[in-house]
């Protein structure tokens, strides 16, 4: 007869070890619900299996250790215990309670063990003696140990599960924190998307992750940079190009309010699924309200397992953040476009007011930007300076036409009147918060380095740099342009005037920058007026 009926799970093997350690002998194991033999102890003889199975079921139902066969020299103890969720086993073994040479005692033991008296005598001689009470107490102790082991194992699994959950939550929090820390209005969607994909590649058990941004503008009509076609950013082994990814989102009929979509093998193994390279998928919209800006997706689980709520929730959180950021950037761009339209309208109004100087503001703006580039000013200042150049004379809208268009020399009164245009321009633009950065140039572009300018008689560095650069560009274009009352001065004479005025009328650093890029400036003013973007970084595209 084999010692083991079936391969035992680890929990039952540990239980047998506890019984062996406490009682010093092997126990047989039975399944409590069915009475099926799970393990027969070595050296124990088989009895009537049907009767034994019925006995096991009754013991399992009663749920407490008990002596089920009471003899003169030995007893049969049965110990029920739980070894898995809602699963009970019964451990059973004969235990000697006293030695005897009486044939009646050996005969009873032989019947209990289903063996001959000689074999029963040999078995009895090798056994440690117990009392029935100590057998039950020891059995109860073993059950308590097994219950403690079971509880400890359950707690250990719960701790491990909690640890994994906390680890995943920590990674998610770190990822979301990293994303939010990079939410700068100056950071493009694409820059934020690349950073996000790097983090997701580390956190998600996905072979590939990707973000597809949708277009927000048509053609190249936008003043400021705007996406005009879809753009796919991917990390890892992502199986799609931009067109294929678009085909998949169209096939899935997704929209801005669809929430996370999770597909696993059950869905992707169907014949109607047209993307065999995708076995598991999580895709989430990048949206703000009804405005859809793209999609974020994780494809194919690293271990071939299923994606679930953890991956879906993480992508949903990231998608919401990027969607809101994209919405804010688009709103900011639309406001900038509106502002650009206002600036163009105001510039057109200046030209209409004084047709003799048409194009002057645009040339001043472009010359000022070139000088500022030479001085290594940042892109933000270049954009502000260009708008300041366009609007520096906006106050002339409030100057009388007969003074503004007078072909001859101005009287002192007329000159004082025209000198009021910087303050008039300041007041015109003062309530436009979006144009607050250009106000220093509008108000102070007629200040002088020695303090003899107007309207505030500022000297040296007290005049804002925007205004000092605009002043040089304004003077250059005014001297080189034809007016009704005079022809433009030759470039050589203009250079002489600028050199003579350096350190008196104009900032020497600005004048030095002018001469370093003088050839470029001459080329700029000789060009026909171009429909340039207000975003000066786009001039080189």
C-alpha positions as CSV (number, residue, x, y, z in Angstrom):
1,X,0.0,0.0,0.0
2,X,1.6,3.4,-1.0
3,X,2.3,5.9,1.8
4,X,0.8,8.8,-0.1
5,X,-2.5,8.8,-1.9
6,X,-2.2,12.1,-3.6
7,X,0.3,15.0,-3.9
8,X,-0.4,17.2,-0.9
9,X,-0.5,21.0,-1.0
10,X,2.0,22.9,1.2
11,X,-0.6,23.7,3.9
12,X,-1.3,20.0,4.5
13,X,2.4,19.1,4.5
14,X,2.9,21.7,7.2
15,X,0.0,20.2,9.2
16,X,1.5,16.7,9.0
17,X,4.8,18.1,10.3
18,X,3.1,19.7,13.3
19,X,1.3,16.4,14.2
20,X,4.6,14.5,13.8
21,X,6.4,17.1,16.0
22,X,3.8,16.9,18.8
23,X,2.8,13.3,18.8
24,X,6.0,11.6,17.6
25,X,4.2,9.5,14.9
26,X,2.8,10.0,11.4
27,X,-0.9,10.8,11.0
28,X,-3.1,9.9,8.0
29,X,-5.1,12.7,6.4
30,X,-8.7,12.6,5.1
31,X,-10.8,15.2,3.3
32,X,-13.5,16.3,5.8
33,X,-16.3,16.9,3.3
34,X,-16.0,13.7,1.3
35,X,-14.1,11.4,3.6
36,X,-11.6,10.8,0.8
37,X,-8.2,9.6,1.8
38,X,-5.5,12.3,1.1
39,X,-2.5,10.7,2.8
40,X,-1.8,7.3,4.5
41,X,0.9,7.4,7.2
42,X,3.8,5.0,6.7
43,X,3.5,1.9,8.8
44,X,-0.2,2.2,9.4
45,X,-2.6,-0.5,8.2
46,X,-5.7,0.1,6.2
47,X,-9.1,-0.5,7.7
48,X,-12.6,-0.5,6.2
49,X,-12.4,2.6,4.0
50,X,-16.2,3.1,3.8
51,X,-16.6,3.1,7.5
52,X,-13.6,5.3,8.0
53,X,-14.9,7.8,5.4
54,X,-18.2,8.1,7.3
55,X,-16.4,8.5,10.5
56,X,-14.3,11.3,9.1
57,X,-17.3,13.2,7.8
58,X,-19.0,13.0,11.3
59,X,-15.8,14.3,13.0
60,X,-15.5,17.1,10.5
61,X,-19.1,18.1,11.1
62,X,-18.5,18.2,14.9
63,X,-15.4,20.3,14.4
64,X,-13.4,19.2,17.5
65,X,-10.6,16.7,18.3
66,X,-12.0,13.5,19.7
67,X,-11.2,9.8,20.4
68,X,-13.3,7.9,18.0
69,X,-12.2,4.3,19.0
70,X,-11.4,3.6,22.6
71,X,-9.5,0.4,23.3
72,X,-7.8,-1.1,26.3
73,X,-4.2,-0.5,25.1
74,X,-4.7,2.1,22.3
75,X,-7.2,4.7,21.1
76,X,-7.9,6.2,17.6
77,X,-7.7,10.0,17.7
78,X,-9.3,12.1,15.0
79,X,-8.4,15.8,14.7
80,X,-10.4,18.1,12.3
81,X,-8.7,21.4,11.2
82,X,-9.2,23.9,8.4
83,X,-6.4,23.9,5.8
84,X,-7.9,26.3,3.2
85,X,-10.8,28.6,2.7
86,X,-13.9,26.5,3.6
87,X,-11.9,23.3,3.4
88,X,-11.5,20.9,6.4
89,X,-9.2,17.9,6.8
90,X,-9.2,15.3,9.5
91,X,-5.9,13.9,10.8
92,X,-6.2,10.4,12.3
93,X,-3.8,8.0,14.1
94,X,-3.8,5.3,16.7
95,X,-2.0,6.1,20.0
96,X,-1.0,3.7,22.7
97,X,-2.3,4.3,26.2
98,X,-0.8,1.3,28.1
99,X,1.3,-1.8,27.5
100,X,-0.4,-5.2,27.7
101,X,0.4,-8.8,27.1
102,X,-3.3,-9.8,27.4
103,X,-4.6,-11.4,24.3
104,X,-7.9,-9.6,24.6
105,X,-6.1,-6.2,24.5
106,X,-4.0,-7.2,21.5
107,X,-7.0,-8.6,19.7
108,X,-8.9,-5.3,20.1
109,X,-5.8,-3.4,18.9
110,X,-5.5,-5.7,15.9
111,X,-9.1,-5.1,15.0
112,X,-8.6,-1.3,15.3
113,X,-5.5,-1.4,13.1
114,X,-6.8,-4.1,10.8
115,X,-3.8,-6.3,11.3
116,X,-2.7,-9.5,13.0
117,X,-2.0,-9.7,16.8
118,X,1.7,-10.2,16.3
119,X,2.0,-7.1,14.2
120,X,-0.2,-5.2,16.7
121,X,2.2,-6.3,19.5
122,X,5.2,-5.1,17.6
123,X,3.6,-1.8,17.0
124,X,2.6,-1.4,20.6
125,X,6.0,-2.2,21.9
126,X,7.5,0.7,19.8
127,X,5.0,3.4,20.9
128,X,5.2,6.1,23.6
129,X,2.3,5.9,26.1
130,X,-0.3,8.6,26.4
131,X,-3.4,9.3,28.5
132,X,-6.6,10.0,26.7
133,X,-6.8,13.5,28.3
134,X,-3.3,14.4,27.2
135,X,-4.1,13.2,23.7
136,X,-7.0,15.5,23.4
137,X,-5.1,18.5,24.9
138,X,-2.2,17.9,22.5
139,X,-4.5,17.6,19.6
140,X,-6.2,20.9,20.6
141,X,-2.7,22.5,20.8
142,X,-1.9,21.3,17.3
143,X,-5.2,22.7,16.0
144,X,-4.4,26.0,17.7
145,X,-0.9,26.1,16.0
146,X,-2.4,25.3,12.6
147,X,-5.0,28.1,13.1
148,X,-2.2,30.5,14.1
149,X,-0.2,29.4,11.0
150,X,-3.2,29.9,8.8
151,X,-3.9,33.3,10.3
152,X,-0.2,34.3,10.0
153,X,-0.2,33.2,6.4
154,X,-3.3,35.1,5.7
155,X,-1.9,38.2,7.4
156,X,1.4,37.8,5.5
157,X,-0.5,37.6,2.2
158,X,-2.5,40.7,3.1
159,X,0.7,42.5,4.1
160,X,2.3,41.5,0.8
161,X,-0.8,42.7,-1.1
162,X,-0.9,45.9,0.9
163,X,2.8,46.4,0.3
164,X,2.3,46.0,-3.5
165,X,-0.7,48.3,-3.4
166,X,1.3,50.9,-1.4
167,X,4.2,50.5,-3.8
168,X,1.9,51.0,-6.8
169,X,0.2,53.9,-5.1
170,X,3.6,55.5,-4.3
171,X,4.7,55.1,-7.9
172,X,1.4,56.6,-9.1
173,X,1.7,59.5,-6.7
174,X,5.3,60.1,-7.8
175,X,4.3,60.0,-11.4
176,X,1.4,62.4,-11.0
177,X,3.5,64.7,-8.9
178,X,6.2,64.7,-11.6
179,X,3.5,65.5,-14.2
180,X,2.0,68.4,-12.2
181,X,5.4,69.8,-11.4
182,X,6.0,70.2,-15.2
183,X,2.6,71.9,-15.9
184,X,4.1,75.2,-17.1
185,X,2.1,77.2,-19.6
186,X,5.4,77.7,-21.5
187,X,5.9,73.9,-21.7
188,X,4.4,72.5,-24.9
189,X,2.0,69.5,-24.9
190,X,4.8,67.5,-26.6
191,X,7.4,68.3,-24.0
192,X,5.0,67.3,-21.2
193,X,4.0,64.2,-23.2
194,X,7.6,63.0,-23.6
195,X,8.3,63.3,-19.9
196,X,5.0,61.5,-19.0
197,X,5.8,58.6,-21.3
198,X,9.3,58.1,-19.7
199,X,7.6,57.9,-16.3
200,X,4.8,55.6,-17.5
201,X,7.3,53.3,-19.1
202,X,8.8,52.7,-15.7
203,X,5.5,52.4,-13.8
204,X,3.2,50.4,-16.1
205,X,3.6,46.7,-16.9
206,X,3.1,47.5,-20.6
207,X,5.3,46.7,-23.5
208,X,4.5,50.0,-25.2
209,X,2.9,53.4,-24.2
210,X,2.0,56.3,-26.4
211,X,0.3,59.7,-26.5
212,X,-1.4,61.0,-29.6
213,X,-2.1,64.7,-29.8
214,X,-4.9,65.9,-32.1
215,X,-4.6,69.1,-34.2
216,X,-5.9,72.4,-32.6
217,X,-5.7,74.7,-35.6
218,X,-5.9,74.5,-39.4
219,X,-3.1,75.3,-41.8
220,X,-0.5,78.0,-40.9
221,X,-2.9,80.8,-40.2
222,X,-2.2,80.8,-36.5
223,X,0.1,83.6,-35.2
224,X,1.5,81.4,-32.5
225,X,2.6,77.8,-32.7
226,X,-0.3,75.5,-33.0
227,X,-0.6,71.8,-33.9
228,X,-2.1,71.4,-37.4
229,X,-1.9,67.6,-37.6
230,X,-1.9,64.6,-35.3
231,X,1.3,63.8,-33.5
232,X,2.2,60.4,-32.0
233,X,4.7,60.1,-29.2
234,X,5.6,56.6,-28.2
235,X,7.9,54.8,-25.7
236,X,8.9,51.1,-25.5
237,X,7.8,48.6,-28.2
238,X,4.6,50.4,-29.4
239,X,3.2,48.6,-32.4
240,X,1.4,51.5,-34.2
241,X,2.4,54.5,-36.2
242,X,0.3,57.7,-36.2
243,X,-2.1,56.6,-38.9
244,X,-2.6,53.1,-37.5
245,X,-3.3,54.5,-34.1
246,X,-5.9,56.9,-35.5
247,X,-7.5,54.0,-37.3
248,X,-7.8,52.1,-34.0
249,X,-9.4,55.0,-32.1
250,X,-11.9,55.5,-35.0
251,X,-12.7,51.8,-34.9
252,X,-13.4,51.9,-31.2
253,X,-15.6,55.0,-31.7
254,X,-14.1,56.8,-28.8
255,X,-15.0,60.3,-27.6
256,X,-14.0,62.9,-25.1
257,X,-16.3,61.6,-22.4
258,X,-15.8,57.8,-22.9
259,X,-13.5,57.3,-19.8
260,X,-10.8,54.6,-19.7
261,X,-11.4,51.7,-22.2
262,X,-9.8,48.4,-21.2
263,X,-9.6,45.5,-23.7
264,X,-8.0,42.1,-22.9
265,X,-7.6,38.8,-24.7
266,X,-11.3,38.0,-24.6
267,X,-12.1,41.1,-26.8
268,X,-9.0,41.2,-28.9
269,X,-9.0,37.5,-29.8
270,X,-12.3,37.8,-31.7
271,X,-12.3,37.6,-35.5
272,X,-13.8,41.1,-35.9
273,X,-10.8,42.7,-34.0
274,X,-8.7,44.2,-36.9
275,X,-5.6,45.0,-34.9
276,X,-3.8,41.6,-34.2
277,X,-0.7,43.4,-32.9
278,X,-2.7,44.5,-29.9
279,X,-3.6,41.8,-27.3
280,X,-4.2,44.0,-24.2
281,X,-5.1,47.7,-24.3
282,X,-5.9,50.6,-22.1
283,X,-6.8,53.9,-23.9
284,X,-7.9,57.1,-22.2
285,X,-8.9,60.5,-23.7
286,X,-6.9,63.6,-23.1
287,X,-9.9,65.9,-22.7
288,X,-11.2,69.0,-20.9
289,X,-15.0,68.9,-20.8
290,X,-16.1,68.3,-24.4
291,X,-12.8,69.4,-25.9
292,X,-10.7,66.4,-27.0
293,X,-7.0,67.0,-27.4
294,X,-5.8,63.4,-27.9
295,X,-5.3,59.9,-26.4
296,X,-3.0,58.1,-24.1
297,X,-2.6,54.3,-24.4
298,X,-0.8,51.4,-22.9
299,X,-0.5,48.3,-25.1
300,X,0.3,44.6,-24.4
301,X,1.0,43.5,-20.8
302,X,4.6,42.6,-20.2
303,X,3.7,39.2,-18.7
304,X,0.8,38.5,-21.0
305,X,-1.6,39.2,-18.1
306,X,-4.7,41.4,-18.2
307,X,-4.8,45.1,-17.7
308,X,-7.2,46.1,-14.9
309,X,-8.4,49.0,-12.8
310,X,-4.9,49.9,-11.5
311,X,-3.5,50.7,-15.0
312,X,-6.8,52.2,-16.1
313,X,-7.0,54.6,-13.1
314,X,-3.4,55.6,-13.5
315,X,-3.8,56.5,-17.2
316,X,-7.1,58.2,-16.4
317,X,-5.4,60.4,-13.8
318,X,-2.5,61.2,-16.2
319,X,-4.9,61.8,-19.1
320,X,-7.0,64.2,-17.0
321,X,-4.0,66.3,-16.1
322,X,-2.6,66.4,-19.6
323,X,-6.1,67.2,-21.0
324,X,-6.5,70.1,-18.6
325,X,-3.0,71.3,-19.4
326,X,-3.8,71.1,-23.2
327,X,-7.0,73.0,-22.6
328,X,-5.2,75.7,-20.7
329,X,-2.5,76.0,-23.4
330,X,-5.2,76.2,-26.1
331,X,-7.1,78.9,-24.2
332,X,-3.9,80.8,-23.7
333,X,-3.1,80.5,-27.5
334,X,-6.5,81.7,-28.4
335,X,-6.2,84.7,-26.2
336,X,-2.8,85.3,-27.7
337,X,-4.4,85.1,-31.2
338,X,-7.1,87.6,-30.1
339,X,-4.4,89.9,-28.7
340,X,-2.5,89.6,-32.0
341,X,-5.6,90.6,-33.9
342,X,-6.0,93.6,-31.6
343,X,-2.4,94.6,-32.1
344,X,-2.7,94.4,-35.9
345,X,-5.9,96.4,-35.8
346,X,-4.2,99.1,-33.7
347,X,-1.2,99.1,-36.0
348,X,-3.5,99.6,-39.0
349,X,-5.2,102.5,-37.2
350,X,-1.8,104.2,-36.7
351,X,-1.0,103.7,-40.4
352,X,-4.5,105.1,-41.4
353,X,-4.0,108.1,-39.1
354,X,-0.6,109.0,-40.6
355,X,-0.3,107.5,-44.1
356,X,3.0,109.3,-44.7
357,X,4.6,107.0,-42.0
358,X,2.8,103.8,-43.1
359,X,5.0,100.8,-42.2
360,X,7.1,102.8,-39.7
361,X,5.8,100.8,-36.7
362,X,6.5,97.5,-38.4
363,X,10.0,98.5,-39.4
364,X,10.8,99.8,-35.9
365,X,9.5,96.6,-34.4
366,X,11.7,94.4,-36.7
367,X,14.8,96.5,-36.2
368,X,14.3,96.5,-32.5
369,X,14.0,92.7,-32.5
370,X,17.3,92.4,-34.5
371,X,19.2,94.7,-32.1
372,X,17.8,92.8,-29.2
373,X,18.9,89.5,-30.7
374,X,22.4,90.9,-31.0
375,X,22.2,91.8,-27.3
376,X,21.2,88.1,-26.6
377,X,17.8,88.9,-25.2
378,X,15.5,86.0,-24.5
379,X,12.6,84.9,-26.8
380,X,10.0,86.3,-24.3
381,X,11.5,89.7,-24.5
382,X,11.8,89.5,-28.3
383,X,8.1,88.9,-28.6
384,X,7.3,91.7,-26.2
385,X,9.7,94.1,-28.0
386,X,8.1,93.3,-31.4
387,X,4.6,94.2,-30.1
388,X,6.1,97.3,-28.3
389,X,7.6,98.4,-31.6
390,X,4.3,98.0,-33.4
391,X,2.4,100.0,-30.7
392,X,5.0,102.5,-29.7
393,X,3.3,105.3,-31.6
394,X,-0.3,104.3,-30.8
395,X,-0.8,107.6,-28.9
396,X,-0.6,109.4,-32.3
397,X,-4.2,108.3,-32.7
398,X,-5.0,111.1,-30.2
399,X,-2.9,113.8,-32.0
400,X,-4.7,116.3,-34.2
401,X,-4.5,115.4,-37.9
402,X,-3.4,118.8,-39.0
403,X,-0.4,118.6,-36.7
404,X,0.4,115.0,-37.5
405,X,0.3,115.5,-41.2
406,X,1.7,119.0,-41.3
407,X,4.4,119.1,-44.1
408,X,6.3,122.0,-42.6
409,X,8.1,122.8,-39.4
410,X,6.0,122.5,-36.2
411,X,5.4,125.4,-33.9
412,X,6.4,125.1,-30.3
413,X,2.8,124.6,-29.4
414,X,2.4,121.9,-32.0
415,X,5.6,120.3,-30.9
416,X,4.4,120.1,-27.3
417,X,1.1,118.7,-28.5
418,X,2.9,115.9,-30.5
419,X,5.2,115.2,-27.5
420,X,2.1,114.1,-25.6
421,X,1.7,111.0,-27.8
422,X,3.7,108.6,-25.4
423,X,1.4,109.4,-22.5
424,X,-1.7,109.2,-24.7
425,X,-0.5,105.8,-25.9
426,X,0.1,104.7,-22.4
427,X,-3.5,105.6,-21.4
428,X,-4.9,103.9,-24.4
429,X,-3.3,100.6,-23.6
430,X,-3.2,100.8,-19.8
431,X,-6.4,98.9,-19.3
432,X,-5.4,96.0,-21.5
433,X,-3.8,93.7,-19.0
434,X,-2.4,91.5,-21.8
435,X,-0.4,94.5,-23.1
436,X,1.0,95.6,-19.8
437,X,4.6,94.4,-20.8
438,X,4.7,96.8,-23.7
439,X,3.7,99.9,-21.7
440,X,7.3,100.9,-20.6
441,X,8.4,101.1,-24.3
442,X,5.2,103.0,-25.3
443,X,5.7,105.6,-22.5
444,X,9.4,106.0,-22.5
445,X,10.7,105.5,-26.0
446,X,11.5,109.2,-26.2
447,X,13.6,109.3,-23.0
448,X,17.3,110.1,-23.5
449,X,20.4,108.6,-21.9
450,X,21.3,112.0,-20.4
451,X,17.9,112.6,-19.0
452,X,16.8,115.3,-21.4
453,X,14.1,113.3,-23.0
454,X,10.3,113.1,-22.3
455,X,7.9,112.6,-20.7
456,X,9.7,111.6,-17.4
457,X,13.3,112.8,-18.0
458,X,14.7,109.4,-17.1
459,X,18.4,109.0,-17.4
460,X,20.7,106.0,-18.0
461,X,19.5,102.6,-16.9
462,X,16.4,104.2,-15.3
463,X,14.8,104.0,-18.7
464,X,13.6,100.4,-19.3
465,X,15.7,98.4,-21.7
466,X,12.7,97.8,-24.0
467,X,12.3,101.6,-24.4
468,X,16.1,102.2,-24.9
469,X,16.1,99.6,-27.7
470,X,12.9,100.9,-29.3
471,X,14.3,104.5,-29.1
472,X,17.3,103.5,-31.3
473,X,15.1,101.6,-33.8
474,X,12.6,104.5,-33.9
475,X,15.4,107.0,-34.5
476,X,17.0,104.9,-37.3
477,X,13.8,104.5,-39.2
478,X,12.7,108.1,-38.7
479,X,16.0,109.3,-40.1
480,X,16.2,106.9,-43.1
481,X,12.5,107.3,-44.2
482,X,11.2,109.8,-46.6
483,X,8.8,112.3,-45.2
484,X,6.6,114.9,-47.0
485,X,8.9,117.7,-45.7
486,X,12.3,116.0,-46.3
487,X,14.0,113.1,-47.9
488,X,15.5,110.3,-45.8
489,X,19.1,110.8,-44.7
490,X,22.0,108.8,-46.2
491,X,23.1,105.8,-44.1
492,X,26.5,107.4,-43.6
493,X,24.9,110.5,-42.0
494,X,22.6,108.3,-39.9
495,X,25.6,106.4,-38.6
496,X,27.4,109.7,-37.7
497,X,24.3,110.9,-35.8
498,X,24.0,107.6,-33.9
499,X,27.7,107.6,-32.9
500,X,27.5,111.2,-31.8
501,X,24.4,110.5,-29.7
502,X,25.8,107.4,-28.1
503,X,26.1,108.1,-24.3
504,X,24.0,111.3,-24.7
505,X,20.7,110.5,-26.4
506,X,21.0,106.8,-26.7
507,X,22.3,103.8,-24.6
508,X,25.9,103.1,-25.7
509,X,25.3,99.3,-25.4
510,X,22.3,99.5,-27.8
511,X,24.2,101.6,-30.3
512,X,27.1,99.1,-30.2
513,X,24.7,96.3,-30.9
514,X,23.2,98.3,-33.8
515,X,26.6,98.7,-35.5
516,X,27.4,95.0,-35.0
517,X,24.2,94.0,-37.0
518,X,23.9,97.2,-39.1
519,X,24.0,95.3,-42.4
520,X,21.1,93.1,-41.3
521,X,19.1,96.2,-40.2
522,X,19.6,97.9,-43.6
523,X,18.3,94.8,-45.3
524,X,15.3,94.7,-43.0
525,X,14.2,98.3,-43.8
526,X,14.6,97.8,-47.5
527,X,12.3,94.8,-47.6
528,X,8.7,95.1,-48.5
529,X,6.5,94.8,-45.4
530,X,5.9,91.1,-44.7
531,X,2.9,89.7,-43.0
532,X,5.1,88.5,-40.1
533,X,3.8,86.5,-37.2
534,X,3.8,88.2,-33.8
535,X,5.6,85.2,-32.5
536,X,9.2,86.2,-33.6
537,X,10.5,82.6,-33.1
538,X,8.4,81.6,-36.1
539,X,10.2,84.1,-38.4
540,X,12.9,81.4,-39.0
541,X,10.5,78.5,-39.8
